Every structure is written in structure tokens, then in C-alpha cells.
Amino acid sequence: EPEVTQTPSHQVTQMGQEVILRCVPISNHLYFYWYRQILGQKVEFLVSFYNNEISEKSEIFDDQFSVERPDGSNFTLKIRSTKLEDSAMYFCASRRQGSRSYNEQFFGPGTRLTVL
Amino acid sequence: SQKIEQNSEALNIQEGKTATLTCNYTNYSPAYLQWYRQDPGRGPVFLLLIRENEKEKRKERLKVTFDTTLKQSLFHITASQPADSATYLCALLITGNQFYFGTGTSLTVIP
């Protein structure tokens, strides 16, 4: 069964460093997402991506964040200069159809980011 | 302000009973609502979706209701089992492609 994969599973970085989190969505899916979940808190929407551009983004997704789909399979989240408060689990998700079509998101296993 | 609330952070029930979880929202008119299961350290897993024009949806031991007047969804697990123990999340499609998740309810089914 196809699944969303994410690498690395755990990333430790120093404050101020750049990190890139990687995701491989399900191959025939059209919409891609990044979410974060701070330990013990709710899943928070960061950004959605369609047709090689950002579809929507939340207020969390500021200039420190960027997303890219560099080839036909990978989908990346870059944090330019990490802060302590960026420590969280980051989930990638993909969806087969877009906009208001009625179908679910498939989530990856997550990358745990620890900023020291 | 926009808000999605799920009932009590933790719910404990006896095996075999029906668990009922609540998702309340304000200031939204979602096209549909989803329920997910999340186990510790894992990503959410989709369970059920219910559209704004549907009142009820079932899948095996799961049942979801959606009352757009009350702005509430109820999620039921019948004949609950210890393996049902997890955190359950509701999620709303707020705009074209932006999903908001509730705070989650941690369910423990006691053998």
C-alpha cells in the first residue's frame, strides 16, 4: 500500500542553523501539506502546495519557512534560521484531489526536530 | 476567534462500552469534517469523513454525526476494545485547502 515517507525521523540542530525536512508524498496525489505538532499540543497547519506553488499558508508560516518540490517526487520544508520554539514534530501529508473534493489526507510518520 | 474544541482531554471507558467523543466549532462553515486517530509519536491516520449535507456516517464500529446547526460532530466507537486506545482528532476544511485540527481527545479503553 502506498504511503507518505519522511526523512530524517529525528533531526537535532543548533539554534540559528538551517534545516531541510524531506517528504515523498504518494505518487498520484496532487495536494501536499506540512503540519507541525509541538509536544502535547494540537496539529497545526503550516502550508498547502499545489501545482508547484503555495496554495495557502498559516500565520505560523513566516519568512523563515519555505517549501519546494524540486523534482517529481520530493517535497521539502526549509527553516532558514531555527529557533528554540521550532522544536516540534513536523508532518507531511498528501491528498489525491484538491480544493473541496471529499477525500482524506495521508500523513507521513513525521520528523522530530529538536533545536538546541 | 476561530476555535475547534474537543471534549475533555482524556476519556476512560470500560471495554465493550460505547465511547462518544465531541467536536465543537465556532465561526466556521466547513464543507466537511474528518476524524483521525493518532497514536503516540505517529502521524494521524484517517478514519471517517462526513459532508455538510450528511447527518450520519458509519464504518464498522465507528459512527460520526454532523449537526451544522449546533456546529458539532459526535464520534462514536461501539463495542470498544483496548486497541481503540489512542488520541482522536477532528479536522475541518476551513478554506479551499486549509485544514484546522481540534485539540484531540485521549481515549483509554480499560480491559
Interface residues (C-beta under 8 A of the other chain):
Chain A: V4 Y31 Y33 Y35 Q41 K42 V43 E44 F45 S48 Y50 S55 E56 S58 M89 F91 A93 G98 S99 R100 Y102 N103 E104 Q105 F106 F107 G108 P109 G110
Chain B: A31 Y32 Q34 Q38 G41 R42 G43 P44 V45 F46 L49 R51 L89 A91 L93 T95 G96 N97 Q98 F99 Y100 F101 G102 T103 G104
